[in-house]
Amino acid sequence: MSRAYHHGNLREALVAGGVDLARTGGPAAVVLRAVSRQAGVSHNAAYRHFANREDLLAAVAGRCMEQLGRLMISRSGAVDLADQGQADEVQADEVQADEVRAAWARLSAIGEAYVDFAIAEPGWFRTAFCGAVAPPRKEAVGGGPGADPFAILSSHLDDLVRCGAVPAGRRPGAEYAAWSAVHGLSDLLVEGPLRGLPDAEVRVALSAVLSAVARGL
């Protein structure tokens, strides 16, 4: 089906086209001529919104990173919904223990989401981490994690400290260790020698990595 651009925000149309191309072809597929062709505009028209291909790729990479962040938020939210369904069964003296359990479950959920995203959407995963985006921030503008994976991870680690699951002294720098562990596994599964690993073995590997992160914390 033709996806020619007719009106509205051309920049958004070009970025959306780049996201589509990245999904199947990774960062190498994100080029100005291709997204201009998808939008049905001239190559020169794209230069009114992007100085060069790197500028376009940065915008597309940021959007792919947001896709990852949204999945992490969704998985974490699913844990919260499950907890609400069990709320009536929890006694008052079990509240703190339940908060600790839920905080660990949310951390595991975002780790699983990270790896699942890499396996299911390798084009987006490669593009998100192609080096075109700005360095991550622990807290997004506006005071919340937004859809930034690094900020989401940092927020969940802070929750572990708040509920007493992790000593405050072990919190500084924990986001770097946790992110490196999960991203390393993801990269091995997408780009490295663990490509094609059976799903059951992927779950074993993921469980081992998440358990190691928890033990370190």
PyRosetta script that sets phi, psi and omega in degrees:
from pyrosetta import init, pose_from_sequence

init()
pose = pose_from_sequence("MSRAYHHGNLREALVAGGVDLARTGGPAAVVLRAVSRQAGVSHNAAYRHFANREDLLAAVAGRCMEQLGRLMISRSGAVDLADQGQADEVQADEVQADEVRAAWARLSAIGEAYVDFAIAEPGWFRTAFCGAVAPPRKEAVGGGPGADPFAILSSHLDDLVRCGAVPAGRRPGAEYAAWSAVHGLSDLLVEGPLRGLPDAEVRVALSAVLSAVARGL")
pose.set_psi(1, 138.1)
pose.set_omega(1, 178.6)
pose.set_phi(2, -65.7)
pose.set_psi(2, 136.2)
pose.set_omega(2, 177.8)
pose.set_phi(3, -116.0)
pose.set_psi(3, 31.4)
pose.set_omega(3, -176.5)
pose.set_phi(4, -58.8)
pose.set_psi(4, 140.8)
pose.set_omega(4, 178.7)
pose.set_phi(5, -80.7)
pose.set_psi(5, 133.3)
pose.set_omega(5, -178.6)
pose.set_phi(6, -117.5)
pose.set_psi(6, -39.1)
pose.set_omega(6, -177.1)
pose.set_phi(7, -162.5)
pose.set_psi(7, 171.5)
pose.set_omega(7, 176.2)
pose.set_phi(8, 93.8)
pose.set_psi(8, -145.1)
pose.set_omega(8, -173.4)
pose.set_phi(9, -87.9)
pose.set_psi(9, 102.8)
pose.set_omega(9, -178.6)
pose.set_phi(10, -66.5)
pose.set_psi(10, -38.3)
pose.set_omega(10, -179.8)
pose.set_phi(11, -58.7)
pose.set_psi(11, -43.7)
pose.set_omega(11, 179.5)
pose.set_phi(12, -64.5)
pose.set_psi(12, -38.5)
pose.set_omega(12, 178.5)
pose.set_phi(13, -63.5)
pose.set_psi(13, -39.3)
pose.set_omega(13, 179.7)
pose.set_phi(14, -68.1)
pose.set_psi(14, -41.5)
pose.set_omega(14, 178.3)
pose.set_phi(15, -64.9)
pose.set_psi(15, -44.2)
pose.set_omega(15, 178.9)
pose.set_phi(16, -60.6)
pose.set_psi(16, -40.0)
pose.set_omega(16, 176.8)
pose.set_phi(17, -64.1)
pose.set_psi(17, -38.9)
pose.set_omega(17, 177.5)
pose.set_phi(18, -65.0)
pose.set_psi(18, -37.8)
pose.set_omega(18, 177.5)
pose.set_phi(19, -63.6)
pose.set_psi(19, -41.3)
pose.set_omega(19, 177.3)
pose.set_phi(20, -61.2)
pose.set_psi(20, -44.4)
pose.set_omega(20, -179.3)
pose.set_phi(21, -66.5)
pose.set_psi(21, -39.3)
pose.set_omega(21, -179.9)
pose.set_phi(22, -64.9)
pose.set_psi(22, -31.6)
pose.set_omega(22, -176.6)
pose.set_phi(23, -61.6)
pose.set_psi(23, -36.7)
pose.set_omega(23, -178.3)
pose.set_phi(24, -100.9)
pose.set_psi(24, -26.6)
pose.set_omega(24, -174.3)
pose.set_phi(25, -119.6)
pose.set_psi(25, 1.0)
pose.set_omega(25, -179.3)
pose.set_phi(26, 70.5)
pose.set_psi(26, -168.4)
pose.set_omega(26, -175.4)
pose.set_phi(27, -63.6)
pose.set_psi(27, -29.2)
pose.set_omega(27, -178.7)
pose.set_phi(28, -63.7)
pose.set_psi(28, -24.3)
pose.set_omega(28, -177.4)
pose.set_phi(29, -82.8)
pose.set_psi(29, -11.3)
pose.set_omega(29, -176.1)
pose.set_phi(30, -87.9)
pose.set_psi(30, 95.6)
pose.set_omega(30, 179.3)
pose.set_phi(31, -132.1)
pose.set_psi(31, 152.2)
pose.set_omega(31, -174.3)
pose.set_phi(32, -61.6)
pose.set_psi(32, -40.6)
pose.set_omega(32, -178.5)
pose.set_phi(33, -63.3)
pose.set_psi(33, -40.7)
pose.set_omega(33, -177.7)
pose.set_phi(34, -67.9)
pose.set_psi(34, -43.8)
pose.set_omega(34, -179.2)
pose.set_phi(35, -71.1)
pose.set_psi(35, -32.2)
pose.set_omega(35, 176.1)
pose.set_phi(36, -64.6)
pose.set_psi(36, -41.1)
pose.set_omega(36, 178.5)
pose.set_phi(37, -63.9)
pose.set_psi(37, -41.6)
pose.set_omega(37, 178.3)
pose.set_phi(38, -62.2)
pose.set_psi(38, -39.2)
pose.set_omega(38, -178.3)
pose.set_phi(39, -79.9)
pose.set_psi(39, -11.4)
pose.set_omega(39, 179.2)
pose.set_phi(40, 76.1)
pose.set_psi(40, 29.2)
pose.set_omega(40, 178.8)
pose.set_phi(41, -122.9)
pose.set_psi(41, 168.5)
pose.set_omega(41, -179.9)
pose.set_phi(42, -72.5)
pose.set_psi(42, 157.9)
pose.set_omega(42, 178.0)
pose.set_phi(43, -59.3)
pose.set_psi(43, -38.5)
pose.set_omega(43, -179.0)
pose.set_phi(44, -64.8)
pose.set_psi(44, -31.5)
pose.set_omega(44, -179.4)
pose.set_phi(45, -62.4)
pose.set_psi(45, -34.1)
pose.set_omega(45, -179.6)
pose.set_phi(46, -65.7)
pose.set_psi(46, -29.9)
pose.set_omega(46, -178.4)
pose.set_phi(47, -71.4)
pose.set_psi(47, -9.9)
pose.set_omega(47, 174.5)
pose.set_phi(48, -74.8)
pose.set_psi(48, -18.0)
pose.set_omega(48, -177.5)
pose.set_phi(49, -114.8)
pose.set_psi(49, -23.6)
pose.set_omega(49, -179.4)
pose.set_phi(50, -133.7)
pose.set_psi(50, 128.8)
pose.set_omega(50, -177.0)
pose.set_phi(51, -66.5)
pose.set_psi(51, -32.4)
pose.set_omega(51, -177.9)
pose.set_phi(52, -164.2)
pose.set_psi(52, -176.6)
pose.set_omega(52, -178.0)
pose.set_phi(53, -64.6)
pose.set_psi(53, -36.5)
pose.set_omega(53, 179.6)
pose.set_phi(54, -63.2)
pose.set_psi(54, -36.4)
pose.set_omega(54, 178.1)
pose.set_phi(55, -64.3)
pose.set_psi(55, -44.2)
pose.set_omega(55, 176.8)
pose.set_phi(56, -63.8)
pose.set_psi(56, -45.7)
pose.set_omega(56, -177.8)
pose.set_phi(57, -61.4)
pose.set_psi(57, -37.8)
pose.set_omega(57, 178.0)
pose.set_phi(58, -61.3)
pose.set_psi(58, -41.6)
pose.set_omega(58, 179.1)
pose.set_phi(59, -65.9)
pose.set_psi(59, -42.4)
pose.set_omega(59, 179.8)
pose.set_phi(60, -67.9)
pose.set_psi(60, -41.3)
pose.set_omega(60, 178.8)
pose.set_phi(61, -61.6)
pose.set_psi(61, -40.2)
pose.set_omega(61, 177.2)
pose.set_phi(62, -62.8)
pose.set_psi(62, -37.7)
pose.set_omega(62, 177.9)
pose.set_phi(63, -67.9)
pose.set_psi(63, -38.2)
pose.set_omega(63, 177.3)
pose.set_phi(64, -66.1)
pose.set_psi(64, -37.3)
pose.set_omega(64, 176.9)
pose.set_phi(65, -63.4)
pose.set_psi(65, -38.5)
pose.set_omega(65, 177.6)
pose.set_phi(66, -63.9)
pose.set_psi(66, -37.0)
pose.set_omega(66, 177.5)
pose.set_phi(67, -59.9)
pose.set_psi(67, -42.9)
pose.set_omega(67, 176.6)
pose.set_phi(68, -62.8)
pose.set_psi(68, -45.7)
pose.set_omega(68, -179.5)
pose.set_phi(69, -61.0)
pose.set_psi(69, -38.8)
pose.set_omega(69, 179.9)
pose.set_phi(70, -64.5)
pose.set_psi(70, -38.1)
pose.set_omega(70, 178.2)
pose.set_phi(71, -66.1)
pose.set_psi(71, -40.7)
pose.set_omega(71, 178.0)
pose.set_phi(72, -60.8)
pose.set_psi(72, -43.4)
pose.set_omega(72, 178.9)
pose.set_phi(73, -63.5)
pose.set_psi(73, -41.9)
pose.set_omega(73, -179.7)
pose.set_phi(74, -62.5)
pose.set_psi(74, -44.3)
pose.set_omega(74, -179.5)
pose.set_phi(75, -66.8)
pose.set_psi(75, -40.3)
pose.set_omega(75, 178.1)
pose.set_phi(76, -64.0)
pose.set_psi(76, -41.3)
pose.set_omega(76, 178.5)
pose.set_phi(77, -63.8)
pose.set_psi(77, -32.5)
pose.set_omega(77, 178.5)
pose.set_phi(78, -64.9)
pose.set_psi(78, -34.2)
pose.set_omega(78, 176.2)
pose.set_phi(79, -64.8)
pose.set_psi(79, -43.7)
pose.set_omega(79, 179.6)
pose.set_phi(80, -62.0)
pose.set_psi(80, -39.9)
pose.set_omega(80, 179.1)
pose.set_phi(81, -64.4)
pose.set_psi(81, -39.6)
pose.set_omega(81, 178.2)
pose.set_phi(82, -63.7)
pose.set_psi(82, -38.9)
pose.set_omega(82, 178.6)
pose.set_phi(83, -64.6)
pose.set_psi(83, -39.4)
pose.set_omega(83, 179.2)
pose.set_phi(84, -63.3)
pose.set_psi(84, -34.8)
pose.set_omega(84, 179.9)
pose.set_phi(85, -67.7)
pose.set_psi(85, -22.4)
pose.set_omega(85, -179.4)
pose.set_phi(86, -102.2)
pose.set_psi(86, 4.0)
pose.set_omega(86, -171.8)
pose.set_phi(87, -57.8)
pose.set_psi(87, -37.9)
pose.set_omega(87, -176.6)
pose.set_phi(88, -67.4)
pose.set_psi(88, -20.4)
pose.set_omega(88, -177.2)
pose.set_phi(89, -88.7)
pose.set_psi(89, -7.5)
pose.set_omega(89, -175.5)
pose.set_phi(90, -92.8)
pose.set_psi(90, 126.1)
pose.set_omega(90, 177.5)
pose.set_phi(91, -80.0)
pose.set_psi(91, 160.4)
pose.set_omega(91, -176.3)
pose.set_phi(92, -58.3)
pose.set_psi(92, -40.0)
pose.set_omega(92, -177.2)
pose.set_phi(93, -76.1)
pose.set_psi(93, -1.5)
pose.set_omega(93, 179.5)
pose.set_phi(94, -105.8)
pose.set_psi(94, 1.3)
pose.set_omega(94, -173.7)
pose.set_phi(95, -60.4)
pose.set_psi(95, -48.8)
pose.set_omega(95, -176.9)
pose.set_phi(96, -64.0)
pose.set_psi(96, -42.0)
pose.set_omega(96, 178.8)
pose.set_phi(97, -62.4)
pose.set_psi(97, -36.7)
pose.set_omega(97, 179.3)
pose.set_phi(98, -69.6)
pose.set_psi(98, -36.7)
pose.set_omega(98, 177.4)
pose.set_phi(99, -63.5)
pose.set_psi(99, -39.6)
pose.set_omega(99, 178.0)
pose.set_phi(100, -63.9)
pose.set_psi(100, -47.0)
pose.set_omega(100, 179.5)
pose.set_phi(101, -59.8)
pose.set_psi(101, -43.3)
pose.set_omega(101, -178.7)
pose.set_phi(102, -66.1)
pose.set_psi(102, -38.8)
pose.set_omega(102, 179.6)
pose.set_phi(103, -63.8)
pose.set_psi(103, -41.6)
pose.set_omega(103, 176.3)
pose.set_phi(104, -65.8)
pose.set_psi(104, -39.6)
pose.set_omega(104, -180.0)
pose.set_phi(105, -64.2)
pose.set_psi(105, -38.4)
pose.set_omega(105, 178.6)
pose.set_phi(106, -66.9)
pose.set_psi(106, -39.0)
pose.set_omega(106, 178.0)
pose.set_phi(107, -63.4)
pose.set_psi(107, -43.6)
pose.set_omega(107, 177.5)
pose.set_phi(108, -63.1)
pose.set_psi(108, -38.7)
pose.set_omega(108, -178.0)
pose.set_phi(109, -63.3)
pose.set_psi(109, -41.1)
pose.set_omega(109, -179.7)
pose.set_phi(110, -73.4)
pose.set_psi(110, -29.5)
pose.set_omega(110, 175.1)
pose.set_phi(111, -67.0)
pose.set_psi(111, -42.9)
pose.set_omega(111, 177.5)
pose.set_phi(112, -64.4)
pose.set_psi(112, -40.2)
pose.set_omega(112, 178.7)
pose.set_phi(113, -61.2)
pose.set_psi(113, -40.1)
pose.set_omega(113, -179.0)
pose.set_phi(114, -59.8)
pose.set_psi(114, -50.4)
pose.set_omega(114, -178.8)
pose.set_phi(115, -68.0)
pose.set_psi(115, -42.0)
pose.set_omega(115, 179.6)
pose.set_phi(116, -61.4)
pose.set_psi(116, -39.4)
pose.set_omega(116, 178.2)
pose.set_phi(117, -62.8)
pose.set_psi(117, -44.9)
pose.set_omega(117, -179.0)
pose.set_phi(118, -59.9)
pose.set_psi(118, -41.2)
pose.set_omega(118, -178.3)
pose.set_phi(119, -73.7)
pose.set_psi(119, -42.7)
pose.set_omega(119, -175.8)
pose.set_phi(120, -76.7)
pose.set_psi(120, -32.1)
pose.set_omega(120, -175.9)
pose.set_phi(121, -129.2)
pose.set_psi(121, 65.4)
pose.set_omega(121, -176.8)
pose.set_phi(122, -61.6)
pose.set_psi(122, -32.8)
pose.set_omega(122, 178.2)
pose.set_phi(123, -63.9)
pose.set_psi(123, -46.2)
pose.set_omega(123, 177.8)
pose.set_phi(124, -66.4)
pose.set_psi(124, -39.5)
pose.set_omega(124, -179.3)
pose.set_phi(125, -62.9)
pose.set_psi(125, -47.0)
pose.set_omega(125, 179.4)
pose.set_phi(126, -62.3)
pose.set_psi(126, -40.3)
pose.set_omega(126, -178.6)
pose.set_phi(127, -68.0)
pose.set_psi(127, -41.4)
pose.set_omega(127, -179.4)
pose.set_phi(128, -58.3)
pose.set_psi(128, -34.0)
pose.set_omega(128, -175.1)
pose.set_phi(129, -113.7)
pose.set_psi(129, 31.5)
pose.set_omega(129, -179.6)
pose.set_phi(130, -83.1)
pose.set_psi(130, 0.3)
pose.set_omega(130, 177.9)
pose.set_phi(131, 90.2)
pose.set_psi(131, 5.9)
pose.set_omega(131, -176.8)
pose.set_phi(132, -87.9)
pose.set_psi(132, -15.0)
pose.set_omega(132, -176.3)
pose.set_phi(133, -94.3)
pose.set_psi(133, 163.0)
pose.set_omega(133, 178.6)
pose.set_phi(134, -68.8)
pose.set_psi(134, 157.2)
pose.set_omega(134, 177.7)
pose.set_phi(135, -55.9)
pose.set_psi(135, 145.2)
pose.set_omega(135, -177.8)
pose.set_phi(136, -70.3)
pose.set_psi(136, 155.9)
pose.set_omega(136, 175.2)
pose.set_phi(137, -115.3)
pose.set_psi(137, 144.8)
pose.set_omega(137, 179.9)
pose.set_phi(138, -67.3)
pose.set_psi(138, -27.8)
pose.set_omega(138, 179.4)
pose.set_phi(139, -136.5)
pose.set_psi(139, 126.5)
pose.set_omega(139, -177.5)
pose.set_phi(140, -70.8)
pose.set_psi(140, 161.4)
pose.set_omega(140, 177.4)
pose.set_phi(141, -59.9)
pose.set_psi(141, 132.4)
pose.set_omega(141, -179.8)
pose.set_phi(142, 106.9)
pose.set_psi(142, -4.9)
pose.set_omega(142, 173.6)
pose.set_phi(143, 93.0)
pose.set_psi(143, -4.3)
pose.set_omega(143, 179.6)
pose.set_phi(144, -121.4)
pose.set_psi(144, 168.2)
pose.set_omega(144, -177.8)
pose.set_phi(145, -71.5)
pose.set_psi(145, -21.4)
pose.set_omega(145, -177.1)
pose.set_phi(146, 57.9)
pose.set_psi(146, -139.4)
pose.set_omega(146, 179.3)
pose.set_phi(147, -111.2)
pose.set_psi(147, 23.9)
pose.set_omega(147, 178.1)
pose.set_phi(148, -86.8)
pose.set_psi(148, 118.7)
pose.set_omega(148, -175.2)
pose.set_phi(149, -56.4)
pose.set_psi(149, -40.1)
pose.set_omega(149, -178.7)
pose.set_phi(150, -66.0)
pose.set_psi(150, -42.2)
pose.set_omega(150, 177.9)
pose.set_phi(151, -66.5)
pose.set_psi(151, -36.8)
pose.set_omega(151, 178.0)
pose.set_phi(152, -63.6)
pose.set_psi(152, -46.4)
pose.set_omega(152, 178.1)
pose.set_phi(153, -59.8)
pose.set_psi(153, -46.7)
pose.set_omega(153, -179.2)
pose.set_phi(154, -59.9)
pose.set_psi(154, -41.0)
pose.set_omega(154, 179.6)
pose.set_phi(155, -63.3)
pose.set_psi(155, -40.5)
pose.set_omega(155, 180.0)
pose.set_phi(156, -69.7)
pose.set_psi(156, -34.5)
pose.set_omega(156, 176.0)
pose.set_phi(157, -67.8)
pose.set_psi(157, -38.2)
pose.set_omega(157, 175.8)
pose.set_phi(158, -61.7)
pose.set_psi(158, -38.0)
pose.set_omega(158, 178.5)
pose.set_phi(159, -62.1)
pose.set_psi(159, -37.3)
pose.set_omega(159, 178.7)
pose.set_phi(160, -62.6)
pose.set_psi(160, -38.4)
pose.set_omega(160, 177.5)
pose.set_phi(161, -69.5)
pose.set_psi(161, -43.7)
pose.set_omega(161, -177.2)
pose.set_phi(162, -60.5)
pose.set_psi(162, -37.7)
pose.set_omega(162, -177.3)
pose.set_phi(163, -89.3)
pose.set_psi(163, 1.1)
pose.set_omega(163, 176.5)
pose.set_phi(164, 87.4)
pose.set_psi(164, 10.1)
pose.set_omega(164, -179.0)
pose.set_phi(165, -77.7)
pose.set_psi(165, -28.1)
pose.set_omega(165, -177.8)
pose.set_phi(166, -129.8)
pose.set_psi(166, 131.9)
pose.set_omega(166, 177.0)
pose.set_phi(167, -61.6)
pose.set_psi(167, 140.4)
pose.set_omega(167, -177.9)
pose.set_phi(168, -58.1)
pose.set_psi(168, -31.5)
pose.set_omega(168, -178.8)
pose.set_phi(169, -67.0)
pose.set_psi(169, -18.5)
pose.set_omega(169, 179.6)
pose.set_phi(170, -96.1)
pose.set_psi(170, -1.9)
pose.set_omega(170, -177.3)
pose.set_phi(171, -74.1)
pose.set_psi(171, -41.9)
pose.set_omega(171, -176.1)
pose.set_phi(172, -56.6)
pose.set_psi(172, 124.6)
pose.set_omega(172, 177.6)
pose.set_phi(173, 82.0)
pose.set_psi(173, -3.3)
pose.set_omega(173, -176.5)
pose.set_phi(174, -62.9)
pose.set_psi(174, -30.6)
pose.set_omega(174, -179.0)
pose.set_phi(175, -63.3)
pose.set_psi(175, -31.8)
pose.set_omega(175, -179.5)
pose.set_phi(176, -70.6)
pose.set_psi(176, -42.3)
pose.set_omega(176, 179.2)
pose.set_phi(177, -66.4)
pose.set_psi(177, -44.8)
pose.set_omega(177, -178.1)
pose.set_phi(178, -65.7)
pose.set_psi(178, -44.6)
pose.set_omega(178, -178.7)
pose.set_phi(179, -65.2)
pose.set_psi(179, -42.9)
pose.set_omega(179, -179.2)
pose.set_phi(180, -61.0)
pose.set_psi(180, -40.6)
pose.set_omega(180, -178.6)
pose.set_phi(181, -64.5)
pose.set_psi(181, -49.5)
pose.set_omega(181, -176.3)
pose.set_phi(182, -72.2)
pose.set_psi(182, -39.4)
pose.set_omega(182, 178.9)
pose.set_phi(183, -67.3)
pose.set_psi(183, -37.7)
pose.set_omega(183, 178.4)
pose.set_phi(184, -59.9)
pose.set_psi(184, -44.9)
pose.set_omega(184, 176.8)
pose.set_phi(185, -63.0)
pose.set_psi(185, -43.4)
pose.set_omega(185, 179.9)
pose.set_phi(186, -59.2)
pose.set_psi(186, -44.9)
pose.set_omega(186, -178.8)
pose.set_phi(187, -64.6)
pose.set_psi(187, -39.8)
pose.set_omega(187, 178.0)
pose.set_phi(188, -63.7)
pose.set_psi(188, -36.1)
pose.set_omega(188, -179.0)
pose.set_phi(189, -75.9)
pose.set_psi(189, -27.9)
pose.set_omega(189, -177.2)
pose.set_phi(190, -95.0)
pose.set_psi(190, -44.0)
pose.set_omega(190, -172.7)
pose.set_phi(191, -113.4)
pose.set_psi(191, -19.5)
pose.set_omega(191, -169.2)
pose.set_phi(192, -104.8)
pose.set_psi(192, -161.3)
pose.set_omega(192, -174.7)
pose.set_phi(193, -69.4)
pose.set_psi(193, -8.1)
pose.set_omega(193, 177.4)
pose.set_phi(194, -92.2)
pose.set_psi(194, 6.0)
pose.set_omega(194, 174.7)
pose.set_phi(195, -59.0)
pose.set_psi(195, 137.1)
pose.set_omega(195, 178.8)
pose.set_phi(196, 82.2)
pose.set_psi(196, 6.2)
pose.set_omega(196, 177.3)
pose.set_phi(197, -62.3)
pose.set_psi(197, 134.4)
pose.set_omega(197, 179.1)
pose.set_phi(198, -56.0)
pose.set_psi(198, 148.3)
pose.set_omega(198, -175.1)
pose.set_phi(199, -57.6)
pose.set_psi(199, -39.5)
pose.set_omega(199, -179.8)
pose.set_phi(200, -61.6)
pose.set_psi(200, -37.7)
pose.set_omega(200, 179.4)
pose.set_phi(201, -74.4)
pose.set_psi(201, -30.5)
pose.set_omega(201, 174.5)
pose.set_phi(202, -61.0)
pose.set_psi(202, -41.9)
pose.set_omega(202, 179.7)
pose.set_phi(203, -64.8)
pose.set_psi(203, -37.6)
pose.set_omega(203, 177.7)
pose.set_phi(204, -63.2)
pose.set_psi(204, -46.2)
pose.set_omega(204, -179.5)
pose.set_phi(205, -63.3)
pose.set_psi(205, -44.0)
pose.set_omega(205, -179.4)
pose.set_phi(206, -63.6)
pose.set_psi(206, -43.1)
pose.set_omega(206, 178.9)
pose.set_phi(207, -62.0)
pose.set_psi(207, -39.6)
pose.set_omega(207, 179.7)
pose.set_phi(208, -65.0)
pose.set_psi(208, -42.2)
pose.set_omega(208, -179.5)
pose.set_phi(209, -66.9)
pose.set_psi(209, -45.9)
pose.set_omega(209, -179.4)
pose.set_phi(210, -64.8)
pose.set_psi(210, -36.6)
pose.set_omega(210, 177.4)
pose.set_phi(211, -65.8)
pose.set_psi(211, -38.8)
pose.set_omega(211, 177.9)
pose.set_phi(212, -64.7)
pose.set_psi(212, -39.6)
pose.set_omega(212, 177.4)
pose.set_phi(213, -62.9)
pose.set_psi(213, -45.5)
pose.set_omega(213, -179.2)
pose.set_phi(214, -62.9)
pose.set_psi(214, -41.7)
pose.set_omega(214, 178.9)
pose.set_phi(215, -64.3)
pose.set_psi(215, -38.6)
pose.set_omega(215, 178.2)
pose.set_phi(216, -64.1)
pose.set_psi(216, -36.2)
pose.set_omega(216, 178.2)
pose.set_phi(217, -72.4)
pose.dump_pdb("model.pdb")
